Amino acid sequence: MTDALSLVDEWGPEKIVVVSHRRTGMKGVLVIDNTARGVGKGGTRMSPGVTVDEVSRLARVMTWKWAAVDLFYGGAKAGIVADPASRDKEAVLRAFARALSNEVPREYVMGLDMGLTEDDAAVIQDELGDRGAAVGTPAHLGGVAYDRLGVTGYGVAEAADAAAQHRGLSLAGSRVAVQGFGAVGSAAARRFAELGATVVAVSTAHGALHDPNGLDVDVLLTARAEHGDHFVTRHPTGTALPTGSELTVDCDIVVPAALQDVITHTTAQDIKALLVVEGANLPTSVQARTLLAERGITVVPDFVANAGGVVAAAFAMDTRYSGFPPDTTGIFQTVSTKLRANTVTVLDEARQQEVTPHTAGRRLAEERVRTAMESKGRLPRN
């Protein structure tokens, strides 16, 4: 069992709230990591395996992500220990929202993460009677439906393009392997195809599909719509592989866009790509990143590469109480501009400081957070 006090360091967490509800069996946790730059903002996930430690790690990622894109919100994350496919999902979600009514939305605004949908965000708003309680609601309720828009995956591909140019590689014609074909992975694959890259492998929890000559992304999207994640086992072209094998196929760019902790030191030894672009949160270990750097493989950090979602969330935060539907036309341009610029800045800093991009990006984000903490008197006075 995690000792919550052992999670506290110089940055946070500022607050860890564990909640439960006997009748529904709801158990959950909110971690508000650091609010020096603004109110806590981060996704809410639902999974039977959610832990305090996991949510705390993800809340810290949000602290760095908001600071890295230089937007004024704080790092936070929430998790519910439940099966998102359960018949009791709505009752559990409503119980969770009620239990956090002291914190939401004054200290934390809920968003979408693994296991939650746009309608779930709407349920949270309904339960608390506050349109400001959650973002990511359907467009017909005035929300910025960024999962449906595919903003995060779009940004991952934009960051990958900037990173490829940085190391003299043309994205057009490059071979890309994408782990995960959900909201992030599928949108990234679509954008990669639009930019002229060749997607040679994709995967879901049910397996991977590989074709060195390239997979038709539009056909994959149609197959997923028809068969769900099982499409990888029913597709007429390509070779079926076990999940995880897509990370080590012969390609130029690997995009882990599914779960955390998937690229270990062992996996890093077998990666053949020149670029690893982190579409998921925390997909690589410290040891893996060190080895990849030694092998000359560039890793674009998660808090840089997948920050398109937080840019869209910032737009959504601005329009929570508006009576007018949000204008989404500027979101993609802002995502592209910010993520491309941040990618180049971090890679330049990493080269100059002779450190990994994660270290360089973290230093930049830490400097911004520390400056805010100093201004607000949150650090010890000398």
N, C-alpha and C positions, 0 to 999 in steps of 0.2 A: 504494500500500500504506500502511495506517495505521501510524504510529509509535506503539506502545502507550504509550511514555513521554509523548507529547504529550497523552494523555487524562487525565493526572493533574492534579488541581487541589486546592483546599483541602479537598474532601470525600472524594475518592478518585479512582480505584478503589484499594482496598487490595491487591487481588490479581487478576491476569489470568493464567489458565492455558490455554494452547493445547495440545491433545492430538491425536494421530493414531494410526492403526493400519494398517500396510501391507497385511495380508491382506484386510481388509474394505474398505479405502479410506476408513475413517472419518476425518473431520476435524471438530474442534469446539473450542469455547471456553467457558470459565466466567469470568464477571466478578463478583467480589465487591466491591461498591462501597463500602459503609459499614456496619460492624457495631456502631457505638456503642450502638445501642438493642437489639441482639440478634443472633442467628445469621442468616446470610444466607438469605433466602427469596425465591424468585421462580420463574417458570415456565421450562421448557426447551422451546425451539422447534426444529423440524426443517424446513429449507428449502434448496433448492440455492443460494439467494442469500445465506445468512447471512454476516455480516461481523463482525469484532471491533468496529468502530465502532458498528454497529447494536446489538449485544448490550450494549455499554457504555452507550449512550444509554438502553436499556430498563432496565438495572440501576439507573441513576440515577433513573429514574421510580419504581422500586420503593422506593428510599430515601425519596423524598418521599411515596409512597403510604402506606407503613407509618406514617410520622410524622404524616401528615395525619389518619389515622383513629386515631392515638394508641394503636397496638398495638406490642408490643415485639419486633419483628424487624427485621433489617437488609436493605438493598437488595442484590439479586443477580439474575443472570440467566444462562442458559446457552443455547448454540445449537449445532446439529449441521448440518454442510453435507451434506445428503442429500435425496433425493426421498422424502417420506413414503409414496408409492405404490409404492416399489421392493420387489421380492421379498426384498431383502437387509435390509429395515428392522430386523428383530429382531436380526440379527447386528451391524449397525452400532450399534444402541442398546446392546446388551450390551457391545460394545467401548468405547463412550463411558463407560458406567457404571464399568467396570473401571479405565479410565484415570484416573478421578476418585475412586478409592477412598480416597485420602489426604484429600480434602476433604469427601467425602459419607459420612455426614451430619453430621460434627463441625462443619464450617464452612458447609456449604450443603446444603439439602434441596431435592431436585428437585420440580417440579410440572408442570402441564400448560400448554402454550401451543400456538401454531399448529403443526399437523402431528403432534401426539401425542394419544393417546387414554387412557382409563382403563386399558385393558389394557396399554398401554405403561408406565404408572406401576407396574403390577404386575410387569412384566418387570424393571424397574429394582430393585424390592425383591427379586425372586428372584435376580437376578444378584449382588447384593451381600450376600444372605442377611440382610437387615436391614429390618424393617418401617418403620423410621424414615428410610429413604433417600429416600422419595418420598411425596407426598400426591396425592390425586385418584384413588385406586384405586377399583375398583367397590365398591358397597355390600355385595355378597356376600362381599367380602374384608375387611370392616370399615372401608372408607374412606368419606369424605364425598365423594360423586360430584357435586361442585358444578357441573360442566358439564352433567350430565344434569338436575340440579335447576334449572338456569337462574338461579343466584344472581346472577351478575354483571349479566345483562340486567335482572333484577328490580330491582337496585339502581340501574341507569341510569335506569329509569323513575321510581323513587322520588325520585332526585335532580332529575330533570326537573320533577316535580310540585312539589317544594319551590322550585325556581328560578322556575317559572311563578307560584306564589303570591307570591314575593318581588317580582316586578315587576307584580303585579296582573292576571295572566292566569289564567283558569280552565283547568285541563288538560282537564276534561270538555268535549267539543266542539271542542277544539283539533285542528288538522291536523298530523300528524307524518309526516316522511319518514325512513326508516331505511336507511342504507347498510350492506349486509352482512346476510345472513340465516342466519348460522351460529349457534353456541351463544349468543353475546351478543345479536346483532340479533334473532333469533327470539324469545328470551325477553323482550327489551325490548318487542317489538311485542305479545306476548301480554299483558304487564302494562299497557301503554298502553291496550289495548282494555278490560281489566278496570277501568281507572280512568276510562273513558268517552271517551278520545281517539279520533280517527279517523285511522287509518293510511292515508295517501294514496299512498305510494310505498315500495317496497322494491327491493333490488338484490342481485345476486350477481356473480361474475366473468363471468357469461355475459350480463349485461344488467340493465336495470331495468324495473320495472312500475309504471305510474302510473294512478291513477284519482282525479280531484279529488273525486268523491263518496264515496270510501272503498273500501278493500279489506277483504274478510272474512279476518281473520287466521287463524281456524280452517281455512278452506278453503286458505289459503296453506300452512299447516303440513302439511296432508294432501297437498297437491301436492308439497311438498318431499320428504316421506317417500317418495312414489312415483317422482318424477323426479330427485331430487337438485337441485343448483344450476341445472339446465336448466329447472326449473319456470317461470322467468320468461319463457321463450320459448314455453311450451306452455299458458299459462293462458288460459282463455276470456274473461276480463274484463280491462279495463284496456288501456292503451296501452303497447306495448313501446318502450323508450328505450335509448340507449347507457348503459353503466355510467358513472356520474359525473353524469349529468343529474339524478338524484334529489336531488342536493345543492342544486339551484337551482330546483326546482319551487316553485310558490306554496303556502306552508304556514306554520305558526306555529313549529314546532320541527323542527330537523334533528339527526339522531343519526348521526354517522359511527362505525360500529361494525365496520369491516373492517380496513383497513390504515392505516399511518402516512403522513404527508405528503400527504394527499389534498386538503386545503383550503389552497391557495396564495393569494398576494395577488390573483392573477387571479380565482380562484374566489370569493374573499371579496367581490369587487365585485358578483357576480351573485346572492349568497344573499339570499333574500327573507324568511327566517324572522326571528323576534324572539329566538329562543334556539338556540344550538348546544350540544348536550350531548355531550361526548366519550366515546363508548362504547369506542372503540379507544384504544390508546396512541399518543401523539404524532401525532394526525391533522391538526393545524393548525400552520402556520409562525408564527414570531414576527411577521412582517410581516402575515400574515393576521389575527392576533389584534388587532394595533394598528388595522388598518383596520376590522375588525368593531366594535371599541370606539368608533371615531370615528363609525360609522354607527348607534350605539345598540343594537347587537346583543350580548346577553349570552352569554358563553361559559363553560360550567361545565367546569373543567379535568378532564383524564383521571384524574389522581391523586385526585380527589374523586369524580367521577361513576361510574367503573368499579371503585371500591374494594370492591364487594360480594364480588368473588372473593377478595380478601385477608382479608376478615372470615371467610369460609367456610374459607379456608386456615388461619387461626388456630385455628378449631375443630378442623380436621383435624390440625393439629400437636399439639394437646392430647391427641388420642385415638389417635395413631400406635401406641402400644404397649399400648393397652387390650385386654383380652379381651372387652369388651362392645361391642356395636354402638353407634355414635354416635347420639345423639338430635338429629335435625335440626330439630325443631320450633322451637327458639329461634333458629335461624340467620336466618331471614327477618325476624323481628322486630328482631333486633340490626342487621341490614343496613339496614333501614328507618330505625331510630332514629338510627344513627350517620351514615348518608349524608345524611339530611334535615338533621340538626343541622349537619354539616360544610358542607353547601352554603350554608345561611343564614349561617353564621359567615364563610365566605370571601367571599360576596357583600356582606355588611355591611362587612367590612374593605376590600374593593375600593372601595365607595362612599365610605367615610370617608377613605381614603387617596388617593382619586382615581387609582387605578391599575387595571390589568386584573385580573380574578379569578385568572389564573395567577400574576401577581406577588404578589398578596395571599396566595394559598395557599402559594406557595413560601416567602414570608417566615415564615409560621406554621410550616411544616415545618422550615425551616432553623433557626429558633429552638430547636425541640425537639431536633434533631440536635446542634446546637452545644452546648446545655446538657449533653447526654449525653457529648459528647466532652470537655468541660471537666471533668466529674465524674470521668471515667476517666483524666484526665491526657494526653489525646491531642493537645492543642493546645500551642503554645509558651508557656512561662511568661514573664510580663512581668518 
